[in-house]
Amino acid sequence: RAQLAQEQQDAVARSAAGVAAGPDAPLEAPAAGGGGGLRNRKKLPKPRWLKVNATSGESLANYQRLRETVKGLGLATVCEEARCPNIGECWGGGKDGTATATIMIMGDTCTRACRFCAIKTSRAPPPLDPEEPRKVAQAVTEWGLDYVVLTSVDRDELADQGANHFADTVRFLKKYSKEKNA
């Protein structure tokens, strides 16, 4: 852990030193023999804590199963829409085998345009899918995941901002869960 923390601190220091070169400039270190300038610098490897391991084996199979269900039912996940780099680890089960997914209800288009977010935006998004609550419950019960997180886009154009749609989704989840466990 101490080595990992040191690598993180070193990366931050190198990044701060390279700010003058611009945000898209690669992190570089002086080449042997000194001499200034960017031409005499070599690229440093990315720190271990920044790298994401490829999904393989049983984790890959679980990831593919979840992805096929999401696509097949026409559902949206914040994992895909926001282009999360950790999707393989979460959907696949990661190091500890605990698989999780974050379902995004009320479509894939938000009525707000937050600068930090990669979700599509529109002032007039497509209408809600009335079958989505049932589809979400079906997918979640089929997956048998350890955790499922429900989130949603903002739907400011709706009178209730989608509260009834959210409630319907929870009702279907409880119903399907109860049927599966009976």
N, C-alpha and C positions, 0 to 999 in steps of 0.2 A: 504493500500500500504506500509506503514511504516513497518507493521508486516511482510509482504511478503519479503520486502527488507532485513529485519533483518534475516529472515529464510534463505535467499540466502547467506548472509554474513556468517552466522553460518555454513552452509553446506560447503562453501568454506574453512573456517578455519578448520573444522573437516577433510575435505579431505586433506588439506595441512599437517595437523598433522599426518594423516595416510599414507602419501607417503612412509615412511620407511617400512611399512608393505607390500608394493607391490600394483600394480594398481588394482588387482582383489580382494583385501581384502575388506570386508564390513566395512562401517563406524561404529565405535563402541564407546561407552562411558564407563567410569569407573563404575563398579558396586558399589552399596552402601557398605560402610564399607572399601573402599580403597583397599589396596593390589594390587600390580602391576600385570603385565602379561596379556596375551590375554584371558586366561581362565576366568578371573574375570571381563569380559566386556560384556555388553549387546548391542544388535543391536539397533540403533536409527531408528525411522521411516523415510521414505523418505519425503522430503519437499513437500508441496502441489503443488508448481509450477513445480515439476518434474513429477507429475502424470498426466496421460492422462485419461479422463473420457471415459467410454464405450459408443459406439454409440448405440442409442436406438430410438424407435418410428419412426417418420417421417424421421429423419436423417439416421437411419438404412436402411429404405426403399430406400432412395435416394442413399446411399452408395452401396447397393446391385444392384440397377438398373445400376449404372455406371460400377460396376465391371463386370456384365453380358455382357454389351455392349462391354467393352474392350476385354474380353475373346472371345466373339462371333465373333468379327471382326478381331481378331488376332493382336490387337494393343499393344503397350508397353507404360507404363507410368513410369516416373522417380519415382513416388510415390511408385510403387510396386518394381521396379528393385533395387532401392536404399534402400528398406526396411524402408521407412519413418514411424516413430511411430505416426505421426499426420494424416495419411491417412483418418481415419474415420471422424475426425473433418472437414477436407477440403472437402472431397467428400460428407459428410453428411450435411454440411451447418453450423456446429459449433453453437456457442451460438447466433450469430447474424443472422443465417439463410442464410448467403451468401455462396453458394456452389462454389467450384472452383476445377479444375483438371489441371494437367500438363501432356500433351501428349508428349511422346518422339518419334520423328520420326526417320526414317532410321534404324529401328530395335532395338534390345535390346543388341547388342554387339558393343563395342567401340574398336577402334584401338589403343587407348592409355591405359596405366595401371597406372592411378593416384593412389597413395597409400591411399588417403583419401576417395576414391569412391568405392561403392559396385557394380557398374555396371560390367557385364561380359566383358571380353576383349579377343581379338584375333587379330593377324596380318592379318588374312584372314577371315573376317566375312562373313556370308551368303550374297548373292546378295540382293540388294534393292527390295522390293515388289512394282512393278509398280502400284498396286491397292491401296497402302497405302494412297496417297493423297486424293483419293475419300472416302476411309473408314474413315479417320480422319474427313473430312467434314461432312459425314453422321452422325457419332457419335456426333460431337459437336452440330449440328443442332437438333438432337433428344433430347439431354440432356437439352437444354435451360438453361444452367448454367449462373451465374452472371459473371464469369471470366473463361477464358481458357488460359493457358500458353503453348506455343509451345517451346519445347527444342529438342535437338538431341544429339545423340552420335557423336563422331568424326569419320569420315570415310576418313582417310588419304590415303587409297588405291585408292580412286576415283580421277579422273583427276580434277574434280571441287569440291572435298570434299563434294559433295552432295548438292551444291547450287541450281541446277536445281530441285532436288527433293523437297527441301524446298519451292522454288518458286511455284512449281506445287501445293503443299499443300495449300499455301496461296490463289492461284487462285481458287481452288475448294472451300475453305472456303468462299470466297467472293461470288462465284456463288451460293452455297447452301444457304447462308445467305440471299442473294437478293431474291431468289425464295421463301424462307420461309416467308419473310416480305412483299412479293408482294400481 
